[in-house]
């Protein structure tokens, strides 16, 4: 293998390019924007920055947030302290860190728009706004709005969510997560360096309806709309069926990050999966013991075992998390708020979910372990029976 073209220079693409170039492959990284601002991105879990330590060990501006507040329609607001803080970047700063690492590793970086990618007898012909680039292998990292229909996840409308909001010129030291009646999604307030990202994500409602919900919340909480920059974005949020047929690899190509739909279907968190999928894709590309024809299946198997099976199970929980009714506790979000107040065990689980260290597949087993039969744990058991389906 002589040349690998990495299409897209977000976190997944830049990390892939760095790893391939560092291993000695000629690597071309193509993107029309390079370091750019993605409004709803930038929150890194402990799971991400503990594994990829260079994310924390650099001079780029970032915030460490130790406290979050969770609000539900009828149970009110509860504080959840995070013993492993959330690290929040402006996405442009994070992209720049990753791009610079790729460039130092020897990746060739081209600022150009990728228009198409076609198979040839020798590999790939990558069509760009500036001409055609030949490559032996291709890694797709063009995000959820990937325009190359022959590569990457084939999204249906049900496999996506809207994310939109405002940059608000204000400062605070806590994260707010707010659940709303009848919404499969939530409002967030993230403190970034120099501003707040105040947004909403959701499925099953048009973007215009979500914007109205968000602006009502902002007016009620005196968060300025006038003078704040508006943003909107599409995020992958695969249904269970979407995960089963997810197209993440094929002859001569692999998809990483959002282009492979690799986003938590409940939280919308994608940065860890962007970095982890790029690491695993790089290993497959560099593995000379694998025949080229075996690489697509090997990548899918590796990704499934590492995290995709867990995210697919999470997709079976998502609608329940936002919309399920729980006896004695109200809606699922009301139940979560009440259990955070009353159950130390549930607090610890929520802390681990915020840190990214609690797999969905092991959630029920952990919460049902050593139940003592007290009232709080009776309520916890009711919650689990309603929320977490049996694994098939």
Buried (B, 14 or more C-beta within 10 A) or exposed (E): BEBBBBBBBBBBBBBBBBBBBBBEBBBBBBBBBBBEBBBBBBBBBBBBBBBBEEBBEBEBEBBEBEEBBBBBBEBEEBEBEBEBBBBBBBBBBBBBBBBBBBBEBBBBBBBBEBBBBEBEEEBBBBBBEEEEBBBBBBBBBBBBEBEBEEBBBBBEEEBBBBBBBBBBEBEEEBBBBBBBEEBBBBBBBBBBBEBBBBBBBBBBBEBEBBBEBBBEBBEEEEBBEEEBEEBBBBBBBBBBEBBEEBBBBBEBBBBBBBBBBBBBBBBBBBBBBBBBBBBBBBBBBBEEEBEEEEBBEBBBEBBBEBBBBBBBBBBBBBBBBBBBEBEEBBBBBBBBBBBBBBBEBBBBBBBBBBBBEBBBBEBBEBBBEEBEEEEBBEBBBBBBEBBBEEEE
